[in-house]
Amino acid sequence: LEALARAPEGAFEAESRLYVIRIKLLQSIAKFDEARDEALRVIAMYEDTPDTPEKHRLLAECHLNLGYIGIYTCLYTGEYDYTADFEAGYRHFVLGGKAPFGPRERTLVASYVCRVGYPSAPGTMERANRAFEQYAHFAEKAKNGMFGGMAALAECEAAYFKADIGNAEKLANIALIKARETEQFQVEHRALMFLLRINIHLANPAKLRELTRRLTDMLGNEEFLNRNTLHDIAMGWFYAQTRQTRLVPEWLKSEFEQSDLNSLSFGLEILVRAKYFLVEKRYHTVLATLENSGGEYGPEAFMIGRLEVAAMRAVCLYHVGEKSAAMDTLREAYEISAGDKLDMPFIELGRDMRTLAAVAQKSGRRDIPQKWLGMIQKKSSTYAKKLGHIISDIRERSGDADETLPLTVREKDILADICHGLSRSEIATSRGLSVNTVKASVLIIYKKLGAQNTADAIRIAVRRGLIP
């Protein structure tokens, strides 16, 4: 911008693309009012001049950039009616005699695709996504595929966070196909990341292996900008969620290191880092990490981001003994989610949320509906069991189950009792052991088998021929 300010007199008139460059630069550093004023000024300057291809291309870029500014600022304005700018941009490209033209423009995918800020009224997400569908149509035609797959991806995100898994899976695959057709690599990458989350919910280990291979294959695409950082973020989330914390990229394990991604467009790495610390039970570090999730365009600027952060904060506050603050934060998270029934941020917290919801039910507080707490407790518990199945499958395949350590005679006896459905106390009575001894033995059996729970232990024991 400083260099453009020193341009010689007449430079902008001789090369009108300099106007567009200045508008884009102002946008990239979040000077949206200045960028908007500049675009409107250039439109006024050139609108009534004689028709030339260059004039129409310049006007097309100005109108499209007004649309882009609307996409960024809608988090705070709550206005989504900028389809007219994208339509005008496409019309001017057509009048310029060459549409679409040039290389493909790549879509940047922000922390969340649904650009709904906090606070927002119920139904805003649907309104935003309808607008997305309308303007993406014109942007894709004007900019040679830009936003390809984004409308379906926005719908997928909304369905996923509403725990509408079947619809989310369908929409993610639609986004994937469209993104490939239009070479929108960040859209393709995010669709694959949603499919990872979906298939954990579906407890489908074979599909998860396929998806991680496809994500890794994208590293070979040199046209996919920021691919290494984005791959680290996607796989970092998956490794943390599936308790493979040793595989989380080192920079995401750091409390201080940041990626070089523009914070205006991406803040998801903060939540992945917090997820890693949560799994490692470093609850105070999670809370400190989430303190950096605000900012004008950070995750908490988005309604879904605010919800994910609040839900994670609530379980961490409970773990560090701040029960009252945990309940207050859980209530805040419930209030954010209630209007659009965004239950998935709670469900994905699995056992942590199951425990917190149970405590909230027993606390006697009336500001969080008991029925909702019961539903969240049940669904997060179910999710935890499915996640346990995925983790066991990963450990079996990676050799984390310690098959070099055979079960002792006592452990085999206790395993047989477990298979017959006996409780810990019943096993203790029948074997002449203390309940604590039985519990300790069961944990050792789980470790040796690489099991997460009783069902896993039985399945693995049958596979290894330890029991009929």
C-alpha angles and dihedrals in degrees: 000000000000090000091051089050088059093050112130120257112282095019094118093047090049093047109026093183087078087074090057092047090053092049091050092048092051089051093050092059093044096252089139099157091054091045091050093048091049093050092049091047092052092047090053091048096052106027095091098037121108116287116264131152089247092054093051093047090051092049090046091055092047093051092045091051090052085056092049090051088052090053092054098042098042088088087073104023096047087216119133102167100110099112087108091065092053091045091050089049092053092045092054091049089054091048088050087063097237119079126180099021141165129015121331116276113226122228117231113218114213127211088282129019094209100078097207117138130212124288101032134157119251111273095030090112092058091047092050092049093049089054090047091056091052100047095038088063092061096037091053092052095043098045101038099257102337113157090018107165094004096112091055090044091054090051090047091053092050092048093047096052088047086056090242090143100171093052092043091054092050093049093046090056091048090051090048094054094045093046091053092050091053097035094240097156099179090053090050090048094050091047089055090049090054089049088054090055092044094051093050085057089049091047091231108152095173091056091047090055090052093048094050089051091051092049090050091048089059089067087075092063106096091190090062102093119213088011096146095052093043091048090052090052095049095044092039089060092047094047092048094047092049093046095248090130094154087068096053107113111262096238090058090054090058120095091211113030116099132191121246092244116127106261088215089071106025136037102143091109089073091061092045090052090049090049090055093050090047092055089048088053092239092141099165089052090052090054091048091048092051090054085074094053095088122075128120093288102015123120093278091059086072121071093230091046092051088051095049091048093048093049092050092046091052095057092044093050089052092050092052091052100257094127097162092050089046091055092047091050092046088053089051090051091048091051091052092049102039101079094055097025093239099176103152098085087062096042094051090059087070116180093010091058093040089058094045093048090050091051091047090052091053095043094079093229113153099197093081114056113246092217091056092047090051091050093049092047091053096044095044089049091052090048090051090054092050090047089051089055091052092048092050091050091050092049093048092051095043094047095245090134104091101231090164088074109072121209116258121236090259092049091050090051092049090046089053090050091050089052089053090056099252118156122234091258092047091051090049092052095046094046098040092242134128118259090241091055090052092048092050091048092051091054090051090049090051091050094049092048095040089237129154099199145353095284090052092048092053094046093049093043091053091048091051092046094243092129133018 
